[in-house]
Amino acid sequence: MNMKKLAAVLISVAMIISTSCLTLSVSADELDRLIQDGVAVASDDRQFYFQRQWNGNGIVLYDKTKKDVVFPSSIKGENIDSIAMGACAGASNLETVEISEPIKEIEMMAFSNCPKLKTVKIPKSVTAIDQMAFDDVSSKNAVILCYSGSYAEEYAKSCSITYNLIDEGNSDTPKQPDPKPAEIEEITNPGSCVGDIDNDSVITSSDALSILRMSVGLVKYSSEFIAVADIDGDKEIMSSDALDVLRCSVGLSANPKIGALIK
């Protein structure tokens, strides 16, 4: 992994750890509780919501059954600053996304595990996209629609994601950036509990990040890690497993499997 990508990963980890109110997908009961507490604000149709965070309002797609989504720039008069961490994670039907001006940022795992994703239209106002906003499942067939010279164009090039330049009128001829090989690290000695990747007997956001890095091929791992990192039991290590561990680490879910001893 080059130094730029490593720095982005470390910054993402720091943001996870330092954010006391973390925006991720929630259940209906959790969303109702957050709204009652004044922490979250939902659109009238409950298609979107956001939680107030130290770094602004990060919007989440609540209705994961949608095929075509336009992220609005505000909800009930409050401006949206970012597409939040895990905003569309696991939206299995999602095909097209359009992000409105003046949203500025796309956070980690925003489009994780979206197998049918075809296009994401990103405006010029977006000037920060996490290196792990997409994973292999989502970026394999997805095309980023962006403007010439924009941050999104540079992002697509650096992450080897196919892109089209909206302002050059060539949306029918996707550009295929040359893939950039990443340096592959290797980790050994998993913990004895499900989700404990670093073997420190505690489930934290660093375990979730390790699983995410495994899922996108940035880390080599032995077959022993399947039992530890495969949260949903499908015999594969995927970004959805990382999301389960991340939600557990910040108290948004209590999956009984996570933290249980490996049988």
PLY file of the C-alpha trace (Angstrom):
ply
format ascii 1.0
element vertex 263
property float x
property float y
property float z
element edge 262
property int vertex1
property int vertex2
end_header
0.00 0.00 0.00
1.48 3.38 -0.95
1.95 6.08 1.67
-1.00 8.17 0.40
-3.40 5.25 0.69
-1.97 4.22 4.07
-2.45 7.77 5.35
-6.07 7.75 4.18
-6.70 4.46 6.00
-5.14 5.79 9.22
-7.21 8.97 9.01
-10.35 6.87 8.56
-9.49 4.83 11.64
-8.88 7.99 13.65
-12.26 9.37 12.60
-13.99 6.13 13.57
-12.40 6.14 17.01
-12.88 9.84 17.71
-16.50 10.13 16.55
-18.85 9.65 19.48
-22.01 9.76 17.35
-21.32 7.56 14.35
-23.69 7.55 11.39
-24.41 4.06 10.07
-27.50 2.27 8.86
-29.93 1.55 11.68
-33.11 -0.43 12.27
-36.56 1.18 12.38
-36.61 1.07 16.20
-33.10 2.56 16.41
-34.04 5.34 13.99
-37.19 6.19 15.96
-35.14 6.38 19.16
-32.53 8.63 17.54
-35.24 10.93 16.17
-36.93 11.15 19.57
-33.57 11.98 21.18
-33.02 14.76 18.66
-29.89 13.09 17.33
-31.24 12.10 13.91
-33.46 13.80 11.34
-35.38 11.77 8.72
-37.02 12.83 5.48
-40.81 12.72 5.42
-40.80 9.52 3.35
-38.04 8.01 5.57
-35.98 7.28 2.49
-33.05 9.17 4.04
-31.88 10.29 7.43
-28.85 11.94 8.97
-27.25 12.09 12.37
-25.61 15.23 13.67
-21.87 14.64 13.99
-18.90 16.71 15.04
-17.92 17.10 11.38
-21.40 17.88 9.97
-24.52 16.08 8.78
-23.84 12.76 7.05
-26.79 11.42 5.05
-27.72 7.72 4.94
-29.99 5.81 2.55
-32.56 4.25 4.87
-34.69 2.42 2.28
-32.18 -0.13 0.94
-34.72 -1.58 -1.52
-34.43 1.41 -3.89
-32.91 0.99 -7.36
-32.37 4.66 -8.24
-31.43 7.23 -5.62
-30.81 11.00 -5.65
-29.16 12.19 -2.43
-30.66 15.60 -1.56
-28.57 18.54 -0.37
-30.79 19.11 2.67
-33.42 17.44 4.86
-36.07 19.58 6.56
-34.03 22.71 6.03
-30.75 21.32 7.40
-27.83 21.08 4.97
-26.15 17.77 4.19
-22.35 17.77 4.29
-21.48 14.21 3.35
-22.58 10.77 2.21
-22.07 9.03 5.54
-20.05 6.00 6.47
-21.91 2.89 5.30
-24.64 5.05 3.74
-25.61 2.55 1.05
-23.81 -0.52 2.42
-25.66 -3.71 1.56
-28.19 -2.07 -0.78
-28.47 -5.13 -3.00
-30.92 -3.57 -5.51
-29.17 -0.22 -5.88
-28.27 0.61 -9.50
-27.88 4.38 -9.88
-26.89 7.13 -7.47
-26.82 10.89 -8.00
-25.25 13.18 -5.39
-26.51 16.76 -5.22
-24.49 19.95 -4.88
-23.07 21.18 -2.52
-22.33 17.88 -0.71
-18.58 17.79 -0.10
-17.53 14.33 1.06
-18.11 10.60 0.55
-17.11 8.59 3.60
-15.71 5.12 4.21
-17.79 2.12 3.01
-20.48 4.46 1.63
-21.03 2.15 -1.37
-19.87 -1.12 0.14
-21.41 -4.41 -0.98
-23.72 -2.98 -3.68
-23.46 -5.72 -6.36
-25.83 -4.14 -8.92
-24.40 -0.63 -8.74
-24.02 0.82 -12.26
-23.39 4.57 -11.95
-22.58 7.11 -9.24
-22.86 10.74 -10.39
-20.52 12.92 -8.33
-20.67 16.75 -8.53
-17.74 19.16 -8.51
-18.56 20.11 -4.92
-17.27 16.73 -3.66
-13.64 17.30 -2.68
-13.03 14.29 -0.43
-13.73 10.60 -1.06
-12.46 7.92 1.28
-10.09 5.40 -0.33
-12.49 2.67 0.82
-15.78 4.30 -0.18
-16.21 1.45 -2.69
-15.18 -2.19 -2.41
-14.48 -4.81 -5.07
-18.13 -5.93 -5.10
-19.38 -2.41 -5.81
-16.63 -1.07 -8.06
-16.45 -4.08 -10.40
-19.32 -2.88 -12.62
-19.84 0.67 -11.35
-19.00 3.77 -13.39
-18.31 7.12 -11.75
-19.93 10.01 -13.65
-17.85 13.12 -12.99
-16.50 16.36 -14.42
-13.17 16.92 -16.13
-10.52 18.04 -13.65
-12.70 17.26 -10.65
-11.64 15.47 -7.49
-13.91 12.57 -8.47
-11.98 12.07 -11.72
-8.67 11.90 -9.84
-10.24 9.52 -7.33
-11.49 7.19 -10.06
-8.03 7.14 -11.63
-6.22 6.49 -8.34
-8.62 3.67 -7.36
-8.82 2.15 -10.86
-12.59 2.64 -11.11
-14.16 3.15 -14.55
-15.37 6.72 -15.07
-17.11 8.97 -17.61
-16.61 12.71 -18.01
-20.05 14.34 -18.04
-18.87 17.63 -19.55
-17.10 15.97 -22.50
-20.27 14.29 -23.71
-18.68 10.86 -23.83
-20.85 8.96 -21.38
-21.11 6.05 -23.82
-17.35 5.49 -23.83
-16.20 4.72 -20.28
-12.57 5.40 -19.51
-10.66 2.46 -18.07
-7.79 3.67 -15.87
-4.72 1.49 -15.71
-4.85 -0.68 -12.60
-2.25 0.20 -9.98
-0.97 -2.83 -8.11
-1.04 -2.44 -4.35
1.54 -3.78 -1.98
-0.02 -6.77 -0.25
0.50 -7.22 3.49
0.01 -10.45 5.37
-1.44 -11.03 8.84
-1.31 -14.15 10.98
-2.44 -15.43 14.37
-6.15 -14.55 14.55
-7.92 -14.32 17.89
-10.00 -17.10 19.40
-13.25 -15.08 19.21
-15.38 -14.18 16.20
-14.46 -10.67 15.03
-11.20 -10.44 16.99
-8.78 -10.07 14.09
-5.85 -8.57 16.01
-6.07 -11.10 18.87
-6.36 -8.49 21.64
-9.57 -9.99 23.14
-11.56 -6.79 22.36
-13.82 -6.06 19.37
-12.93 -2.61 18.05
-13.08 -0.54 14.87
-9.54 -1.68 14.05
-10.87 -5.25 13.69
-13.53 -3.96 11.29
-10.89 -2.11 9.27
-8.76 -5.27 9.05
-11.73 -7.24 7.72
-12.45 -4.51 5.16
-8.82 -4.55 4.00
-9.02 -8.34 3.67
-12.18 -8.06 1.59
-10.57 -5.72 -0.97
-7.36 -7.71 -1.28
-5.02 -5.40 0.62
-4.17 -8.12 3.13
-3.26 -11.79 2.75
-4.65 -14.11 5.39
-4.71 -17.81 6.20
-7.77 -20.07 6.14
-7.92 -19.75 9.94
-9.27 -16.22 9.51
-12.47 -17.41 7.81
-13.91 -18.57 11.14
-12.91 -15.28 12.80
-13.85 -12.77 10.08
-16.79 -14.42 8.30
-19.58 -12.94 10.41
-22.52 -13.88 8.18
-21.37 -17.47 7.62
-21.17 -17.40 3.82
-17.57 -18.74 3.81
-16.22 -15.48 2.38
-14.71 -12.37 3.94
-16.71 -9.43 2.62
-17.22 -5.75 3.38
-20.59 -6.66 4.92
-18.70 -8.62 7.59
-16.61 -5.53 8.33
-19.77 -3.44 8.65
-21.27 -5.92 11.14
-18.16 -5.71 13.32
-18.01 -1.91 13.04
-21.66 -1.56 14.11
-21.00 -3.86 17.07
-17.87 -1.95 18.10
-19.77 1.35 18.37
-22.83 -0.12 20.07
-25.30 0.08 17.18
-25.97 -3.67 17.21
-25.42 -6.68 19.43
-24.79 -9.60 17.07
-24.46 -12.57 19.46
-21.98 -14.26 17.13
-19.43 -11.44 17.42
-17.17 -12.03 20.40
-18.23 -15.67 20.78
-15.51 -18.29 21.06
-14.54 -20.10 17.87
-15.93 -23.62 18.01
0 1
1 2
2 3
3 4
4 5
5 6
6 7
7 8
8 9
9 10
10 11
11 12
12 13
13 14
14 15
15 16
16 17
17 18
18 19
19 20
20 21
21 22
22 23
23 24
24 25
25 26
26 27
27 28
28 29
29 30
30 31
31 32
32 33
33 34
34 35
35 36
36 37
37 38
38 39
39 40
40 41
41 42
42 43
43 44
44 45
45 46
46 47
47 48
48 49
49 50
50 51
51 52
52 53
53 54
54 55
55 56
56 57
57 58
58 59
59 60
60 61
61 62
62 63
63 64
64 65
65 66
66 67
67 68
68 69
69 70
70 71
71 72
72 73
73 74
74 75
75 76
76 77
77 78
78 79
79 80
80 81
81 82
82 83
83 84
84 85
85 86
86 87
87 88
88 89
89 90
90 91
91 92
92 93
93 94
94 95
95 96
96 97
97 98
98 99
99 100
100 101
101 102
102 103
103 104
104 105
105 106
106 107
107 108
108 109
109 110
110 111
111 112
112 113
113 114
114 115
115 116
116 117
117 118
118 119
119 120
120 121
121 122
122 123
123 124
124 125
125 126
126 127
127 128
128 129
129 130
130 131
131 132
132 133
133 134
134 135
135 136
136 137
137 138
138 139
139 140
140 141
141 142
142 143
143 144
144 145
145 146
146 147
147 148
148 149
149 150
150 151
151 152
152 153
153 154
154 155
155 156
156 157
157 158
158 159
159 160
160 161
161 162
162 163
163 164
164 165
165 166
166 167
167 168
168 169
169 170
170 171
171 172
172 173
173 174
174 175
175 176
176 177
177 178
178 179
179 180
180 181
181 182
182 183
183 184
184 185
185 186
186 187
187 188
188 189
189 190
190 191
191 192
192 193
193 194
194 195
195 196
196 197
197 198
198 199
199 200
200 201
201 202
202 203
203 204
204 205
205 206
206 207
207 208
208 209
209 210
210 211
211 212
212 213
213 214
214 215
215 216
216 217
217 218
218 219
219 220
220 221
221 222
222 223
223 224
224 225
225 226
226 227
227 228
228 229
229 230
230 231
231 232
232 233
233 234
234 235
235 236
236 237
237 238
238 239
239 240
240 241
241 242
242 243
243 244
244 245
245 246
246 247
247 248
248 249
249 250
250 251
251 252
252 253
253 254
254 255
255 256
256 257
257 258
258 259
259 260
260 261
261 262
